[in-house]
């Protein structure tokens, strides 16, 4: 009985602690260096419509006349880079007639200088990815002290030969995870044979694959972004199936950063930045502050309404709503270390509000069921058990429908290229609605909010209310909206 009573306090404290950490985060300030351990709302990247952003035009360098397929590949690579950065509010257009790709994306979190040239660098290197024999280079400095690096070794593979780089777990000879992270590499057919020959030569200790600038006993294949070496892993086996692993002392962030660089370098040619300019926020600089204040006031009124109308179940529902909002913001900010942050746009805020509405609806259904069960003369414990059981089907039906819609929106306006997605995208554009990332943001926050509605509004609230009902002081039926027995 004591353990059942303690459930409320455990769940309540966890939800409040979770909400507080979601808002303020966990960080350490040492001089000018800030170390972020847990991201808070201040780390959320805001969309172009709220904060403004950058408009940049990329074109092939060195006078390359790009084909349509190459420009389409560049367009997809830019989208992949943006997604890897957790930016889902973006626009990428191809100008085939002028061999250009135009990219629009929001400012970084906490940006104060609003320097478009610096912001462009965040997209990652616009250089060409190359895998080279060994690790060797020459460097020279001009009269101004600028150092120029020239990589050595013949080129084995280029970015166009890479299908995908991803974070994976290192496994031992028995196939069991060792707890360490590696970067998995999957090659296209165009690179499998060349990579097999290269790893065979390195494994056989061909001198061309020596790490000249480091250990003379390591035979490596270095990975370069133009003139910057991003990795030079040692070859320890012959790779004949196009699947390789880059091992090292990686944590998750380090492995992902390397995988993102490799994925982002899958370009058929070098790029140059032709133009860049700033984009003003469509909602104005003060819009976010007004929305936040309005949202807090609205949430307080909703919680007060729930408490007045449903009393103790309303109080529990209010705590669950706090947990739901905190959970949604945590996913957006990247509170969970294994998940990337996402961009918050005006439609994204609308998704959060709609999900809160679903959460309120969930608790209203449950509160009314509790009243009905109590008024039939059932005991408090029996009424609570029956009410949650009866209300679950209605809650499930409504929320599953919303989840399906949210997934369709995310698929249609996120990464899908299906005919159905293109048709929806065309219809939205015809009505003047940008669908590159804003509708995806709406679907993402809506889906996240509904999932946390299940966790908080159904599971957590049931645990808390059932636990409270065990206390003698909370066994008055009027506290649950029922008539005195």
N, C-alpha and C positions, 0 to 999 in steps of 0.2 A: 504493500500500500504506500509506504514511504517513497519507494522508487517511482511509483506512478505519479505521486504528488510533485516530485522534483522535475518531472519532464517539462512542465510549463516554464520554470525558471531557466532550465538549460536551453530550450528553444528560444525563449524570449531574449536571453543574453546573447545568444549566437546571432540572432537577427539584428539586434541593435548594434552589436560590434561589427557585423558585416556591413550594415548601412553606414556607420561612421567611417570605417576604413575605406568604403567606396567613395565617400565624399572627399575626405582629406588625404587618403593614400598613406603610404609609409615611406618616408625619405629622410636622408641625412644630409645636412648642409655643413661642409667643411671648407671655409673660405669661399672661393668662387666655384668650388666643385660640389655638385649635387648628385648624390647617389639615390636612385629611386628603387626601392625594394618592392613596393606595391603601388600601382598606379591609381590615381584618384580622378575626380571629375575634371580637375585642372589639366589633366593629360589627354583629355578627349580632343580629337581633331575636329574642328568645326568646318562645315561645308562652305562652298563658295557663296551660297545665298545668305549666310549669316556673317561670314568673316571676310569674304572676298578671296582673291587668289591670283593665279598667274596664267597668262596666255603665252604659249611658246610655240614657235614654228621650227621644226627640224627638217633638214634636207640632207641628201647624200653629199659627203665630202669628196674632194679630189675630182670633181666634174663627172661623177658617175651618172649615167642615164638609167635610172631605175625602171624596172618593169612593173606592171601592175601587181604581179604576184609578190615581188620583193617589197613593194609598198604595203601590201596587205599583211605581209609577214612583219614588217616594221610596226604597223598599226597594232597587231596582236601582241607583239613584244612590249610595246608601251603600255598596253592595258594590263599585261601580266606584271610589269614593274609596279604599276600603281596599286594593283591588288596586293602584291607582296608587301607594299608599304602600309597596307591597311586603309587605303584610300578608295572608297566606293563612290564618292561624288566626283566624277570626272567626265570629260568629254574628249573624245579622240576622233578626229576627222582626217580623211585622206583626200589630198588635192592631187589627183593623178596627172592633170594637165601640166602642173608646175613641179612635179616630183617633190611634194612636200607632205608632211604630216603635222597637223595642228593639235596641240594638247592643252587642255585647260584643267587645272586642279587647284585645290585650296591651299592656303598658307599652312605652315607647320604650326603645331601647338605652341602657344606662348610667343609667337613671332611678334617682334616689336620694330625691327628695322624695315620690314616689307621690301626687301631687296630681291627683285625678280631673278637677277643673275645668280644669286646664291641659292634661291629656291629651286632653280632648274637643276642644280647639282644633286639635289635630293633624289631625283629620278634615278640616280645611279650613273655609272659610267656610260657615256654614249659611244664607247669605244668598241672595237672589234675583239671578240673572244678568240683566243688561239691556244692550242695545246702544243708545246714545243719539246724537242728532245733535250734532256738534261736541264740544268739550271745554270745558265751563264749569261752575262750581259757586260756591256761596256758603258761607261758614263763619262760625261764631260761637262764642264761648267763654262758659261760665257762670261763676258766682262761684267755683267750685272749679277753674277753669282747664281744664275738659273741653271739647274742641273738637268741635262738631257740624258735619258737612259735609252739604250738600244738593246733589246733582247737578243740573245744568241740562240743557236740551235735551230734546226729546220722545223718547219711547221708540220705537225702530225695531224691535227684536227682543227676545224674552225667551229664557230658557234652554230652554224647552220647544220652541223652534223650531230648536235646534241638534241635529244628529244626532251629530256627532263632531268633536273637535279632536285633531290628531295632529302629531307632529314629522316634518318632511320636509326635503329638501334644496332650496335655492334653485337655480333653473336659468336659464341665459341664453336668449337668443332662439332659439338652435339646439337647445335642450332638454338641454344638457349641464350637469351639476352644477358649481356654482361653488365648492363647499367650505363654503358658509355654510348655517346652519340657519334654517328658517322654521317657523311654525306653520300647518299646513293646517287649513282650516275647511270642513266639509261640512254644509249645512243641510237640514232637512226640507222637504217640500213646503209646509208652512204658512208658511215664512219666505222662500221664494225670490222671490216677487213683491215683497214689502216690501223685501227687501234690494236687489233690482234697482233699485227706485225710489229708494232711499236713496243707493246708489252713483252712480246717474245724476245726482242732484241735487248730490252732493258733487263729482263730476267736472266738473259745469257751474259750480262755484264758488258754490253757494247759500250765502248768508251764515249760514244756520242751522248750517252744518257747519264754521264757522271754529274754529280752536284759539284761543279767546279768552284763555286763561291762558298761552299760550306764543307761538309764532310766528303773526303775523297773516296769513301767506301759506300756512299749511297748512290743508287742508280734511280733516277727520277724522271717524271714527265712534268714539266712546269706549266702552269696555267696563267695566261697573261690577258689583261684587259689593256689593249694597246701597249703602253710601255710600263705598265704596273703589274708586277707578279702578285697574284692573289693567293697562290698555293703552289707547292712543289712536292707532291706526295711521292713516297718511295714505291717502286713497283715490286710487289712481293709474289706475284703470280701472273700467269698468262691469261688474259681476258679474251675469250673467243666468242662469247655470247652477247657482247655489247652491254653488259651490266657490270659495273665496277663500284667500289667503295673507296672513299677517301677517309682514312682514319687519322686520328690525332687527338690531342687533349682538348676535345670540344665539349662545351656545355651546349644546351639547346640553342641559345641565342647565337653563339659562334657558328654552329653548324648551319643554322638557318641563314645567317648572313652570307656565308660562302655559297650556299645553294641558290640564294636569290641573285647573287652576282653572276653565277654561271647561267642561270635562266635568263637574266636580263641582258646577257651578252650574245644572245643568239641572233645576231644581226648579219645580214649578207654583205654589209659594207659599213665603213666608218660614217659617222654623222657629224654634222655641224649645226650649231644653233644660229639660225638666221635672224630671228627677231624674238623679243620677249617684252611683255608689258603687264601691268597690274590690272586686275579686274575688281571693280568696286562691289561691295556686298549689296545685293538687291533689296535686302530688308533694312539696311542702315545699321550703323555701328551700335546703336542703343537698343536694337530689337531683342537681342539675346537677354539682356538684363531684364527687360520688361516681361519677356516670356517666362524667365525663371521665377520672378516674383509672382507673376500670375499663376504659374503652376503650383508654387508652394501654397499660395492662398487657397486655390481650388482644392488641393489635396487636403488641407486642414478642414475646409468646410465639408468635404466628403466624409472625412473621418468623424467629425462632429455629428453629422447626420446619421451615420451608421451607429454611433454610440447611443444617440437619443432614441433612435427607432428600434434597435435590437439589443441595447443594453450590453450585457457581458459578451454575447456573441459579436456584437458590433465593435467592442473594444479589441477583441481577438482579431476580428477582420481588419481593423485599422493597422494593427501590428503586421499582419500578413501583407497588407498593401504596401507598407514601408519596405518589407523584404522584397516584394515584387519589383518595385521601382529601383531599389538598390541593385537587385540582380541584373536588371536590364542595363543600367548604367555601368555596372561592373564589366559586363561583356563588351560594351562599346569601348570602354576605356582601356581594356586589356588587363583588368585586375587579375584575372587568371593567367598565371605566368606562361602556360602552354598555349594560350590563344593570343592572336594578334589583335590590336586595337582596330576600331572602325571609325568611319567619319560620320558625324552627326549633322544631319541636314534638317530643314524645316519639315519635309515629309517624314523624316525619321522621328522628329518630335511628335508629329501627328500619330505615328504608329505607337509610340509610348502611351499617348493619351488614350488611344482606342483600346490598347491592352489593359490599361487601368480600368476603363469602362467595363471590359470583360471580367476583370477581377471583382469589381463592385457587383456586377450581375451575379457572379458565382456566389458571393457571400449573401446577397439578398435571397437567392433561391434557397440556400442552406438555412438562413435565419427564419424564413417563412415556414420551411419544413419543420424546424424545431418547434415553432409555435403550434403548428397543426398537431404534431405528435403529442405535445404536452397537453393540449386541449382535449385529446381523446382519453385522457386519464392515465396514460402510461407513466411509469416512474421516470425520473430524470435520466438515469443511465440508459434505460431502454429507449427513451425518446431521442436522445442524442445519437445512439447507434443507428436507429431506424431512419432518422432524418438525414444523416450523412449517406446512408446507403441509398435512400430514395432520390436524393438530390444529385448523386454522382452521375447517373445516366443522362440527365438533362444537361449538366455541366459539360460532360464529355462530348455530347452531340454538338453543342454550340461551339466549343473550343476546337474540336477536330475540324469542323467546317472552316473556321478562321485559319487554322494551321495550313490546310490545303491551299487556300487562297494566297496566304503569305509565301508558301513554297513556289507556287506558280509565278507570283510577282518576282521573286528572287531569281528563279530560273529564266524567266522571260527577259528580264532587264539586268541580269548579272552576267553570267558566263555562257548562257545558251546561245546557240546559233541555229536552232531548229526553225522550220518554216512557221510554226505556230508562234514562236517568240518574235520572229521578224514581222509577222502580221500584226501582233499586238503593238510592237514598237512603232510600226508605220501609223497605226490608228492614233496612238498617243501623240506622235509628232504632228499628225494632221491637225489635232486640236491644240497644238502649240505647247505640248508638255515634253520637257526633256526627259529621256528615258535612259540615259547612259548610266546614271548612278542614283538619281534621286528616288525613283520608284523602287529600286533595289533596297535603298536605305529604309524606305517605308516598310517594305516586306520583312526586312531583317529585324527591325525593332519590334514590329508586330509579332513576328514568330517568337522572338526571345521573350517578350512580355507574356505571351500566352503560355509558353513553357513554364515560366516562373509562376504564373497563375496556378498551374497544377501543383507545383512544389509548395508554394506558400499558402494559396487560398484553399487548397484541398487537404494536403498532407499536414503542413505545419499548423494550420488553424485547428484541425481536428485534434492533433496531439495536445495543443495548448488548452483548448476548451474542455476536452475530456479530463485532462489533468486537473484543471481548476475545479471541475465538478466534484472532485474527490474531497475537497476541503469543506468542512462543515459550514463555514461562513458563506460559501458560494452555492449552497444547495437550495436556496430560496427560488422557487419556480418563477417568481416575478422577474428575477434577474435575467431570465432567458425568454421573456415575453409571454410566458404562460400564466394562467390564472392560478391563484392559490389553491392547493389541493385540500 
